[in-house]
Amino acid sequence: MQLPPVQLPGGVLPEITRGVGGTLREITGARALRTERLLNQHRARLDRDPRGELVVRAEVIAIDMTDAALANARKARFDVRRTREIADLGVKITVLQTPEGWSASRGLKRLRKLDPEGTYDFNHIYLDVGEVGAATTANAPASPAPGSDVRNRVGLIDGGVEATHAALRGGVVHQFGCDGNPVPSAHGTAVASLIAGSTADFRGAAPHAELFAADVYCGLPTGGAVEAVAAALGWMAKERVPVINVSLVGPRNALLERAVKVLSGRGHLIVAAVGNDGPAAPPLYPAAYAGVIGVTAVDDKRRVLLEACRGKHLALAAPGADLRAADATDSTGYKEVRGTSFAAPLVAGLLARALADPDPVAGANALAALTSLALDLGPRGRDDIYGAGLVAANLPEDAHGARQATNKR
């Protein structure tokens, strides 16, 4: 299968110690600092699990809980906060509130003891990754690649998308979540534009793709909770979206693992950022799940970003710095972006251009075709730094030359 060429929005960003991101220590510690800030601001709603990961306070999620297990939990003074059946994933979620004064950790231990055969976990919070910086007028290729306006379907699980931005208003954006009132975010809008953006001087990886955008944050303190991510994946399953981009990271979680396994088994391709916690960080999820296409990021010199996570789960690399993306606060403006969050949508866009519907065989072929085009970087062959190599870097010579000439003026 021959994949079409792609043009990427580009430009020149500051060095790692300036502008977007700041110092390496600041970048790799950004998720920890954000976790601490959210916890301090919303202690009544948020807490930590034993590993320090952010969770919804005093809540435990049960998967496919039996009537007998529920009755025993109620006897133990657990209350049902809400239930949700995600039919398209074949899963029922019961969110239980722990007895008064109990932490989620204590409640989880008690439920697992009461029902050893059941499946219980924290209501973990997943955070978007990457930096959206200052407004920029950095140049981008202006000429569309041949055949690049074919309407493809791509899913996005992130913050809300500002669909009225010039880069997106020419396409179709379906939004999900927040009771029908998504809250546009800087991160979600930027990622969406890198997938489907298209104007005279800006092209995403799959211009004018039909975008299915799920807002899992909605401006709430508990935004990014795993139950919202699972519901978003259920919507993608219902809509039969073949390729799904997830630029969120967090810990391993039974509910997320179940949802990913179901979708992957049906032939959906899930593309996820590996995260920016640094090369020594443990694997982050969902990128580290089997069947998920984990993506790292490189700069304009094809060097892996210093803050990018590494590991055996890493599949591909794509540009994730020296890029610009749509600014949610300015309908015609763009901002500098950096991080693995912004590499993943480029891979998702390319795969969407080669896969019309969820299909295990066609999906495997699309991934194999893209992988075969990867430029081997680092140690020969697949490695834990670049995966199989770099994709989405084939800018047309005329556009590349035009950008260089403009930058020299």
Order of alpha helices (4+ residues) and beta strands (2+ residues): alpha-alpha-beta-beta-alpha-beta-beta-alpha-beta-beta-beta-beta-beta-alpha-beta-beta-beta-alpha-beta-beta-alpha-beta-beta-beta-beta-beta-alpha-alpha-alpha
